């Protein structure tokens, strides 16, 4: 039985070398990336039995996605789309340095996952898990997926499974107004909520500090635990009446993409193991720091590496 089940889209990632432009590059690095599978891989590598579920085209690209996820020990429970028009989502990444920023181009419209329904997916596995996790990216991809996310969160809750959700707002997918409406309709189904501070301000229209944001979400939507991530300023968790702050660990950044997912994967590993909120935050922050040293979306880390980072200065502070 899997302790953690995640659901969402995983794309193939095609990226330039640093300093190359997409329009002139002769070679692209071929990897995979998707918030929910990134979380699953981070958690699995830290010792949590994990399943990732989705819908993929039955094609070399779809099989590339499952093969790479499985190579990290994650179980995959995939609905295969055998239609001739079945599509695999992709994104193109062009690295940039100041004054030119890194840019992302999505090619994910009408991907197979956008047609996935709860009836097709492994709801029994979700009901038996300790935690079910998805993100705010998934309901943005199609009206069908918006309904599916609601159905799966409800299924998990009805089965006694803890539900975890990361806002993960993407401005290229929808407007702040559309996202806020969708998020607020889901909050009643969520036990454990991850909220980037910038999304709380820009999308949820919440004012104040991270502590104010956490208290507002917890009280307004009856969310048991709220974790507000603050980039370089670390993270803050509100668990009942307890507020805990966690600074970041010093790191040299090679690739920042997937840092937030690594944090969530590390946090959920400790949460599932019934560790303290302080320990969960420390492990999340350590996993995120290590991820930033690794090219690609995935936190290819070991428990020993995470423990070594945690043993350095950067412990959680109970406020």
Rosetta blueprint (number, residue, H / E / L):
1 X L
2 X L
3 X L
4 X E
5 X E
6 X E
7 X E
8 X L
9 X L
10 X L
11 X E
12 X E
13 X E
14 X E
15 X E
16 X L
17 X L
18 X L
19 X L
20 X L
21 X L
22 X L
23 X L
24 X L
25 X L
26 X L
27 X L
28 X L
29 X E
30 X E
31 X E
32 X E
33 X E
34 X L
35 X H
36 X H
37 X H
38 X H
39 X H
40 X H
41 X H
42 X H
43 X H
44 X H
45 X H
46 X L
47 X L
48 X L
49 X L
50 X E
51 X E
52 X E
53 X E
54 X E
55 X E
56 X E
57 X E
58 X L
59 X L
60 X H
61 X H
62 X H
63 X H
64 X H
65 X H
66 X H
67 X H
68 X H
69 X H
70 X H
71 X L
72 X L
73 X L
74 X L
75 X E
76 X E
77 X E
78 X E
79 X E
80 X E
81 X E
82 X L
83 X L
84 X L
85 X L
86 X L
87 X L
88 X L
89 X L
90 X E
91 X E
92 X E
93 X E
94 X E
95 X L
96 X L
97 X L
98 X L
99 X L
100 X L
101 X L
102 X L
103 X E
104 X E
105 X E
106 X E
107 X E
108 X L
109 X L
110 X L
111 X L
112 X H
113 X H
114 X H
115 X H
116 X L
117 X L
118 X H
119 X H
120 X H
121 X L
122 X L
123 X H
124 X H
125 X H
126 X H
127 X H
128 X H
129 X L
130 X L
131 X E
132 X E
133 X E
134 X E
135 X E
136 X L
137 X L
138 X H
139 X H
140 X H
141 X L
142 X L
143 X H
144 X H
145 X H
146 X H
147 X H
148 X H
149 X H
150 X H
151 X H
152 X H
153 X H
154 X H
155 X H
156 X H
157 X H
158 X H
159 X L
160 X L
161 X L
162 X E
163 X E
164 X E
165 X E
166 X E
167 X L
168 X L
169 X L
170 X L
171 X L
172 X L
173 X L
174 X L
175 X L
176 X H
177 X H
178 X H
179 X H
180 X H
181 X H
182 X H
183 X H
184 X H
185 X H
186 X H
187 X H
188 X H
189 X H
190 X L
191 X L
192 X E
193 X E
194 X E
195 X E
196 X E
197 X H
198 X H
199 X H
200 X H
201 X H
202 X H
203 X L
204 X L
205 X L
206 X L
207 X L
208 X L
209 X L
210 X H
211 X H
212 X H
213 X H
214 X H
215 X H
216 X H
217 X H
218 X H
219 X H
220 X H
221 X H
222 X L
223 X L
224 X L
225 X E
226 X E
227 X E
228 X E
229 X E
230 X L
231 X H
232 X H
233 X H
234 X L
235 X E
236 X E
237 X E
238 X E
239 X E
240 X L
241 X L
242 X E
243 X E
244 X E
245 X E
246 X E
247 X L
248 X L
249 X L
250 X L
251 X L
252 X L
253 X L
254 X L
255 X L
256 X L
257 X L
258 X L
259 X H
260 X H
261 X H
262 X H
263 X H
264 X H
265 X H
266 X H
267 X H
268 X H
269 X H
270 X H
271 X H
272 X H
273 X L
274 X L
275 X L
276 X L
277 X H
278 X H
279 X H
280 X H
281 X H
282 X H
283 X H
284 X H
285 X H
286 X H
287 X H
288 X H
289 X H
290 X H
291 X H
292 X L
293 X L
294 X L
295 X L
296 X L
297 X L
298 X L
299 X L
300 X L
301 X L
302 X L
303 X H
304 X H
305 X H
306 X H
307 X H
308 X H
309 X H
310 X H
311 X L
312 X L
313 X L
314 X L
315 X L
316 X L
317 X E
318 X E
319 X L
